[in-house]
Amino acid sequence: MMRNNGVEPAPEGGADHFGGVEWGRLVRFGELLEEQGELRGLIGPRELERLWSRHLLNSTAVAEFLSKGIHLADVGAGAGFPGMVLAIIRPDLKVDLIEPMERRTDWLRFVADELNLSNVEVIRARAEDLPRGYAVDVVTARAVAALKKLIPWTLPLVRPGGRLVALKGARAETEIYEAEKQLLKYRAQSARTYDVEVWGTDEGTRVVEVVKMK
């Protein structure tokens, strides 16, 4: 169901599912995207028609793969999917939003301040340019690159035994097959695809989890 302005509305019951404070922040994030996303060149006008189902709620699918209190990095954070969404619904996480484009990092800092998120750090950099000692428990990414490109950018940032958790589409298994050399080179222990049901929408999503050797 669309609102008169063509923007997909938030589903009912979010406060019960995510918690009142978290849901309030997520709704406000949606409002900010509606007000400024197109103006700032973050999302196209057609994307507002599926703002919740395709972007905000889709991003929440990563949450079930994240243990409590971990340090997470979102590579290519863009408009905030999935990293900003995860920081909102999981205040126990420490979230680094890694993004090379200045206008996007300006936006991410604005949102973090607007929503009073103390668990977010915005880092303007390309993943491959981060300091050698930089390491997190989990790296996530959405719509950044195929796995064979993504793995060399992300697995060096993951601690031994940590994971890459990437939102992917129908080609997930094919991407794993095509990334065989990179998986071996960057010490991946396993790579699996999961079909995930997404609360609040009838659209599921696919998650690829790559575990790094200890």
Secondary structure, DSSP 8 states (H G I E B T S, - for coil): ---TTS-----TTHHHHH-HHHHHHHHHHHHHIIIIITTTTSS-GGGGGGIIIIIIHHHGGGGGG--TT-EEEEET-TTTTTHHHHHHH-TTSEEEEE---HHHHHHHHHHHHHTT-TTEEEE-S-GGGS-TT--EEEEEEESS--HHHHHHHHGGGEEEEEEEEEEE-TTHHHHHHHTHHHHHHTTEEEEEEEEE--TTSS--EEEEEEEE--
